[in-house]
């Protein structure tokens, strides 16, 4: 599975067992869960070069990204959410129950073969439709440390409470998990506050800070448009499956105000519908100071070049904005979750960015409002001026939290299950 045999060869010579980590990301849609899992996996193999990390994901684009030596992935059959809220199989001609059963079997078999020392579950305590539970039971019996990793903001507490009750998530935290890593700062937001969780569960919480992003190790080969030779605003909606309104608003502002002083580069995500993309490209072709590219799996290079960023404010884009220290305008979506709106409001309060409120449903998006916000980016301070201690310590904290468990596994030493006190 790993890309390199170096760790395995070294352990054959020393008699030590290489540490193993399994990361599960249900990834029904978008790029957020996958990119977060990838960042953590790459950090763990940097700090433990003989470790093997396997990411299990349903993302159809998991092979588009760069992984460190020691990291590999297993793709389970994808599922996709329909407009009515139901799910269906992405590619297979199977009913949803059959697809989930197949996913569960692949996940459980992978864990049985890998025998991980740490199992890190991204966001969903019970997985997609409970598919991770059998694997958690198996791994716990074998002595693995079970960790739930959640982003800084999940949803409005009342909505999250109802969702977790329906999924049995709180019970899973009590029954299975040793730790809960929150990839954020407590002073910015407490994602599980107000859920009525027991002290035993709350004592498992550790706030790591945000996950710092670096430029990819492999060189950037994508040819960027000419406007990137000078100052420009980068417009990104992540995976692109739900960013139509933001892109439309930005294009409209350049159509209404041809004198906007800084050009814009729109990056469509891999999930932007083809027909939608075609309409946008026709409009962009008429604008001298706007250009677009389809998708860039190494968008960090573009963000580093950019003078400022306009985005919806998903977790990963937020981490990139902080890491590359870019003035940012966030236009958060408010459906189906309030996650982005909550994050934007908290981050704006701390001086990390500015947000532009989306109009209420049915109200028009005023191009002049967006144009004014774009002009204001020229004088906006970067996030570093807010001086927030520990803001980007997430990966280092995760390495520290994982080290005792992985070191013990390397030497074949059993570890007591120690609950880390909440900060």
C-alpha positions as CSV (number, residue, x, y, z in Angstrom):
1,X,0.0,0.0,0.0
2,X,2.6,2.7,0.9
3,X,4.4,4.4,-1.9
4,X,7.8,3.6,-0.3
5,X,9.3,0.5,1.2
6,X,11.9,2.3,3.2
7,X,10.1,2.0,6.6
8,X,9.2,-1.6,6.1
9,X,12.8,-2.5,5.2
10,X,14.2,-0.6,8.2
11,X,11.8,-2.4,10.5
12,X,12.8,-5.8,9.1
13,X,16.4,-5.0,10.1
14,X,15.6,-3.7,13.6
15,X,12.8,-6.1,14.5
16,X,10.4,-3.1,15.1
17,X,6.9,-3.0,13.8
18,X,6.1,0.1,11.7
19,X,3.2,2.2,13.1
20,X,-0.1,2.1,11.1
21,X,-2.9,4.6,10.9
22,X,-6.3,4.2,9.3
23,X,-8.2,7.4,8.4
24,X,-11.8,7.1,7.4
25,X,-13.5,9.9,5.5
26,X,-17.1,9.2,4.4
27,X,-16.8,11.9,1.7
28,X,-20.2,11.7,0.0
29,X,-19.5,15.0,-1.8
30,X,-17.0,17.9,-2.1
31,X,-13.3,18.1,-1.3
32,X,-13.3,19.2,2.4
33,X,-13.1,15.9,4.2
34,X,-10.6,14.4,1.8
35,X,-8.2,17.4,1.8
36,X,-8.3,17.5,5.6
37,X,-7.5,13.8,5.9
38,X,-4.7,14.2,3.3
39,X,-3.1,17.0,5.3
40,X,-3.1,15.0,8.5
41,X,-1.8,11.8,6.8
42,X,1.1,13.7,5.2
43,X,2.0,15.3,8.5
44,X,2.0,11.9,10.3
45,X,4.4,10.3,7.8
46,X,6.7,13.3,8.0
47,X,7.0,13.0,11.7
48,X,7.0,9.1,11.5
49,X,8.8,8.2,8.3
50,X,8.3,4.5,8.9
51,X,4.6,4.8,9.4
52,X,1.9,3.7,7.0
53,X,-1.3,5.7,6.7
54,X,-4.3,4.4,4.6
55,X,-7.1,6.8,3.8
56,X,-10.5,5.3,3.1
57,X,-12.8,7.6,1.1
58,X,-15.7,7.6,-1.3
59,X,-14.4,10.7,-3.1
60,X,-14.2,10.2,-6.9
61,X,-11.2,12.6,-7.2
62,X,-9.1,11.1,-4.4
63,X,-6.4,10.1,-6.9
64,X,-6.0,13.8,-8.1
65,X,-3.9,14.8,-5.1
66,X,-0.4,14.4,-3.9
67,X,0.5,12.1,-1.0
68,X,3.6,11.6,1.0
69,X,5.7,8.4,1.1
70,X,3.9,6.0,3.4
71,X,0.4,7.3,2.5
72,X,-2.0,5.4,0.2
73,X,-5.8,5.2,-0.2
74,X,-8.7,2.8,-0.7
75,X,-11.7,4.2,-2.5
76,X,-15.1,2.8,-1.6
77,X,-18.0,3.1,-4.0
78,X,-19.3,6.7,-4.0
79,X,-22.7,7.9,-2.9
80,X,-24.2,11.3,-3.7
81,X,-26.9,13.4,-2.0
82,X,-30.0,14.2,-4.1
83,X,-31.8,17.6,-4.0
84,X,-34.5,16.1,-1.8
85,X,-31.9,15.1,0.8
86,X,-31.9,11.4,0.0
87,X,-28.7,9.6,-1.1
88,X,-28.1,7.3,-4.1
89,X,-25.1,5.3,-5.4
90,X,-22.9,7.5,-7.5
91,X,-21.8,5.1,-10.2
92,X,-22.9,1.6,-9.4
93,X,-26.3,0.3,-10.5
94,X,-27.0,-0.8,-6.9
95,X,-29.6,0.3,-4.3
96,X,-28.3,2.4,-1.5
97,X,-28.5,-0.4,1.0
98,X,-26.4,-2.6,-1.2
99,X,-23.9,0.2,-1.8
100,X,-23.5,0.8,1.9
101,X,-23.1,-2.9,2.6
102,X,-20.3,-3.1,0.0
103,X,-18.6,0.0,1.5
104,X,-18.9,-1.5,5.0
105,X,-17.3,-4.7,3.9
106,X,-14.4,-3.0,2.1
107,X,-13.7,-0.7,5.2
108,X,-13.8,-3.6,7.6
109,X,-11.6,-5.8,5.4
110,X,-9.1,-3.0,5.0
111,X,-8.8,-2.5,8.7
112,X,-8.5,-6.2,9.4
113,X,-5.6,-6.4,7.0
114,X,-3.9,-3.2,8.1
115,X,-4.4,-3.7,11.8
116,X,-4.0,0.0,12.6
117,X,-2.7,1.4,15.8
118,X,-4.8,4.6,15.5
119,X,-8.2,4.9,13.7
120,X,-9.0,8.5,12.9
121,X,-12.6,9.1,11.8
122,X,-13.4,12.4,10.1
123,X,-16.5,14.2,11.3
124,X,-19.1,11.4,11.4
125,X,-18.9,9.4,14.6
126,X,-20.9,6.5,13.1
127,X,-19.8,7.0,9.5
128,X,-22.2,7.1,6.6
129,X,-25.3,5.3,7.7
130,X,-23.4,3.5,10.5
131,X,-21.0,1.8,8.1
132,X,-17.9,2.4,10.4
133,X,-19.3,0.9,13.6
134,X,-18.3,-2.7,12.9
135,X,-14.8,-1.6,12.1
136,X,-14.6,0.5,15.3
137,X,-15.7,-2.6,17.3
138,X,-13.1,-4.8,15.6
139,X,-10.3,-2.2,16.1
140,X,-11.1,-1.5,19.7
141,X,-10.9,-5.2,20.5
142,X,-7.4,-5.2,18.9
143,X,-6.3,-2.3,21.1
144,X,-6.3,0.5,18.6
145,X,-6.8,4.1,19.7
146,X,-10.0,5.4,18.3
147,X,-10.2,9.1,17.5
148,X,-12.9,11.3,16.1
149,X,-11.7,14.4,14.3
150,X,-14.1,17.3,13.8
151,X,-13.7,20.7,12.2
152,X,-14.0,23.9,14.2
153,X,-17.7,24.5,13.3
154,X,-20.2,21.7,12.6
155,X,-23.6,23.4,12.4
156,X,-26.1,25.4,14.5
157,X,-26.2,23.6,17.9
158,X,-30.0,22.9,17.7
159,X,-29.7,21.4,14.2
160,X,-26.6,19.4,15.1
161,X,-28.3,18.1,18.3
162,X,-31.2,16.7,16.2
163,X,-28.9,15.2,13.6
164,X,-26.7,13.5,16.2
165,X,-29.7,12.1,18.1
166,X,-30.9,10.6,14.9
167,X,-27.5,9.0,14.1
168,X,-26.7,7.9,17.6
169,X,-23.5,10.0,17.5
170,X,-23.3,11.0,21.2
171,X,-23.7,7.3,22.2
172,X,-20.9,6.4,19.8
173,X,-18.6,9.0,21.4
174,X,-19.2,7.4,24.8
175,X,-18.9,3.8,23.6
176,X,-16.1,3.8,21.2
177,X,-13.9,6.9,21.1
178,X,-10.8,7.6,23.2
179,X,-10.3,11.2,22.0
180,X,-12.0,13.9,20.1
181,X,-9.7,16.2,18.2
182,X,-11.2,19.6,17.3
183,X,-9.4,21.2,14.4
184,X,-9.8,24.7,15.6
185,X,-9.5,27.1,18.6
186,X,-11.8,27.1,21.6
187,X,-11.8,30.9,21.7
188,X,-13.1,31.1,18.2
189,X,-15.9,28.5,18.5
190,X,-16.9,25.4,20.5
191,X,-18.6,23.1,18.0
192,X,-20.1,20.6,20.5
193,X,-21.3,23.2,23.1
194,X,-25.0,23.1,23.8
195,X,-25.4,19.4,22.9
196,X,-25.8,18.2,26.5
197,X,-22.8,15.8,26.3
198,X,-21.6,14.1,29.4
199,X,-18.5,15.2,31.3
200,X,-16.9,12.0,30.3
201,X,-17.3,12.9,26.6
202,X,-16.3,16.5,27.1
203,X,-13.1,15.4,28.8
204,X,-12.1,13.7,25.6
205,X,-12.0,17.0,23.7
206,X,-8.7,18.5,22.6
207,X,-8.5,21.7,20.6
208,X,-5.6,21.4,18.2
209,X,-5.7,24.7,16.3
210,X,-6.2,25.0,12.6
211,X,-4.3,22.8,10.1
212,X,-1.5,24.7,8.5
213,X,-1.2,24.2,4.7
214,X,2.1,24.2,2.9
215,X,2.8,24.5,-0.8
216,X,2.7,21.0,-2.5
217,X,6.1,19.3,-2.7
218,X,5.8,18.5,-6.4
219,X,6.2,21.4,-8.8
220,X,3.2,23.2,-10.3
221,X,2.8,22.2,-13.9
222,X,-0.6,23.8,-14.7
223,X,-0.3,26.9,-16.9
224,X,-2.1,29.8,-15.3
225,X,-3.7,32.7,-17.3
226,X,-1.9,35.9,-18.0
227,X,-3.7,37.9,-15.4
228,X,-1.9,35.9,-12.7
229,X,1.4,37.7,-13.8
230,X,0.2,40.7,-11.8
231,X,-2.1,41.4,-8.8
232,X,-5.4,39.5,-9.0
233,X,-8.2,38.2,-6.8
234,X,-8.6,34.5,-6.6
235,X,-12.2,33.3,-6.6
236,X,-12.7,29.7,-5.4
237,X,-15.6,27.7,-4.3
238,X,-13.8,24.5,-3.3
239,X,-15.3,21.5,-5.0
240,X,-17.7,23.8,-6.9
241,X,-20.9,21.8,-6.4
242,X,-22.6,24.6,-4.6
243,X,-20.7,27.7,-5.5
244,X,-22.9,29.0,-8.4
245,X,-24.3,32.0,-6.6
246,X,-20.9,33.3,-5.5
247,X,-19.4,33.0,-9.0
248,X,-22.4,34.6,-10.5
249,X,-22.2,37.5,-8.0
250,X,-18.5,38.1,-8.7
251,X,-19.0,38.0,-12.5
252,X,-22.0,40.4,-12.2
253,X,-19.9,42.9,-10.3
254,X,-17.3,43.0,-13.1
255,X,-20.0,43.3,-15.7
256,X,-21.6,46.2,-13.8
257,X,-18.4,47.9,-12.9
258,X,-15.8,47.7,-15.7
259,X,-13.4,50.0,-13.7
260,X,-12.8,47.5,-10.9
261,X,-9.0,48.0,-10.4
262,X,-8.0,44.4,-9.8
263,X,-8.7,41.4,-12.1
264,X,-10.3,38.2,-10.9
265,X,-9.4,34.6,-11.6
266,X,-12.3,32.1,-11.1
267,X,-11.3,28.5,-10.3
268,X,-14.2,26.1,-11.0
269,X,-14.2,23.0,-8.8
270,X,-14.4,19.4,-10.2
271,X,-18.1,19.2,-9.2
272,X,-19.2,22.4,-11.0
273,X,-22.0,21.2,-13.4
274,X,-20.8,21.4,-17.0
275,X,-23.8,23.4,-18.2
276,X,-23.3,25.9,-15.4
277,X,-19.7,26.2,-16.2
278,X,-20.4,26.8,-19.9
279,X,-22.8,29.7,-19.2
280,X,-20.2,31.3,-16.8
281,X,-17.4,31.0,-19.4
282,X,-19.5,32.7,-22.1
283,X,-19.9,35.7,-19.7
284,X,-16.3,35.7,-18.7
285,X,-15.1,35.7,-22.3
286,X,-16.7,39.2,-22.7
287,X,-14.8,40.6,-19.7
288,X,-11.2,41.8,-20.2
289,X,-10.3,41.6,-16.5
290,X,-11.8,38.2,-15.6
291,X,-10.5,34.7,-16.5
292,X,-11.2,31.2,-15.4
293,X,-9.7,27.7,-15.1
294,X,-11.4,24.4,-14.7
295,X,-9.7,23.0,-11.6
296,X,-6.3,23.0,-9.9
297,X,-5.5,20.3,-7.4
298,X,-2.5,22.4,-6.3
299,X,-4.5,25.6,-5.8
300,X,-2.1,26.6,-3.0
301,X,0.3,27.9,-5.7
302,X,-2.5,30.2,-7.1
303,X,-3.4,31.4,-3.6
304,X,0.2,32.3,-2.9
305,X,0.3,34.4,-6.1
306,X,-3.0,36.1,-5.4
307,X,-3.4,39.5,-3.8
308,X,-6.6,38.4,-2.1
309,X,-9.2,35.6,-2.0
310,X,-13.0,35.5,-2.4
311,X,-14.5,32.3,-1.2
312,X,-17.4,30.7,0.5
313,X,-15.4,29.9,3.6
314,X,-15.3,26.1,3.9
315,X,-12.9,24.7,6.5
316,X,-10.0,23.9,4.1
317,X,-10.2,27.2,2.2
318,X,-10.2,29.0,5.5
319,X,-7.0,27.0,6.6
320,X,-5.3,28.0,3.3
321,X,-6.2,31.6,3.7
322,X,-4.7,31.6,7.2
323,X,-1.6,29.7,6.2
324,X,-0.8,31.8,3.1
325,X,-1.9,34.9,5.0
326,X,-4.2,36.4,2.4
327,X,-6.8,39.2,2.9
328,X,-10.1,37.4,2.3
329,X,-13.7,38.2,1.6
330,X,-16.0,35.3,2.6
331,X,-19.5,34.9,1.2
332,X,-20.8,32.0,3.3
333,X,-23.7,29.7,2.2
334,X,-26.4,29.2,4.8
335,X,-27.9,25.9,3.5
336,X,-28.0,23.1,4.2
337,X,-25.8,23.9,7.2
338,X,-24.9,27.2,8.9
339,X,-21.3,26.0,9.3
340,X,-19.8,28.6,6.9
341,X,-21.8,31.5,8.2
342,X,-20.9,30.7,11.8
343,X,-17.2,30.4,11.0
344,X,-17.2,33.6,9.0
345,X,-18.9,35.6,11.8
346,X,-16.5,34.3,14.4
347,X,-13.4,34.8,12.2
348,X,-14.5,38.4,11.3
349,X,-15.0,39.1,15.0
350,X,-11.4,38.1,15.6
351,X,-10.2,40.3,12.7
352,X,-9.1,37.4,10.5
353,X,-11.3,38.2,7.5
354,X,-14.3,40.1,6.2
355,X,-17.6,38.6,5.2
356,X,-20.3,39.7,2.8
357,X,-23.8,38.6,3.9
358,X,-25.7,36.7,1.2
359,X,-29.2,38.2,0.4
360,X,-32.2,36.5,1.8
361,X,-33.8,33.9,-0.5
362,X,-35.6,35.6,-3.4
363,X,-33.7,38.9,-2.9
364,X,-31.4,40.0,-5.8
365,X,-27.6,40.0,-5.3
366,X,-26.6,43.7,-5.8
367,X,-23.5,43.8,-8.1
368,X,-22.5,47.1,-6.5
369,X,-22.2,45.6,-3.1
370,X,-19.8,42.9,-4.3
371,X,-17.8,45.5,-6.3
372,X,-17.4,47.7,-3.2
373,X,-16.2,44.6,-1.2
374,X,-13.7,43.8,-3.9
375,X,-12.3,47.3,-3.9
376,X,-12.0,47.2,0.0
377,X,-9.7,44.1,-0.3
378,X,-6.9,46.4,-1.4
379,X,-6.6,48.0,2.1
380,X,-7.7,44.9,4.1
381,X,-5.1,43.6,6.6
382,X,-4.0,39.9,6.3
383,X,-4.9,37.4,9.0
384,X,-1.5,37.6,10.6
385,X,-2.2,41.1,11.8
386,X,-4.8,39.7,14.2
387,X,-2.1,38.0,16.3
388,X,-4.0,34.9,17.5
389,X,-1.8,32.5,19.5
390,X,-1.7,28.9,18.4
391,X,-3.9,29.6,15.4
392,X,-2.2,27.3,13.0
393,X,-0.7,24.7,15.4
394,X,-3.1,21.9,14.4
395,X,-0.8,19.5,12.6
396,X,2.0,19.9,15.2
397,X,-0.5,19.2,18.0
398,X,-1.8,16.1,16.1
399,X,1.7,14.8,15.7
400,X,2.3,15.3,19.5
401,X,-1.0,13.6,20.4
402,X,-0.3,10.6,18.1
403,X,3.4,10.2,19.0
404,X,3.0,8.2,22.3
405,X,0.6,5.7,20.7
406,X,2.7,5.2,17.6
407,X,5.9,4.9,19.5
408,X,4.4,2.3,21.7
409,X,3.1,0.4,18.7
410,X,6.5,0.5,17.1
411,X,8.0,-1.3,20.1
412,X,5.1,-3.6,20.6
413,X,4.2,-2.1,24.0
414,X,0.6,-2.1,25.2
415,X,-0.7,1.3,26.1
416,X,-3.2,2.2,28.8
417,X,-6.2,4.1,27.5
418,X,-5.5,7.6,28.9
419,X,-8.2,10.2,28.5
420,X,-6.6,13.6,27.7
421,X,-8.0,16.4,29.8
422,X,-9.9,19.0,27.9
423,X,-8.3,22.4,27.5
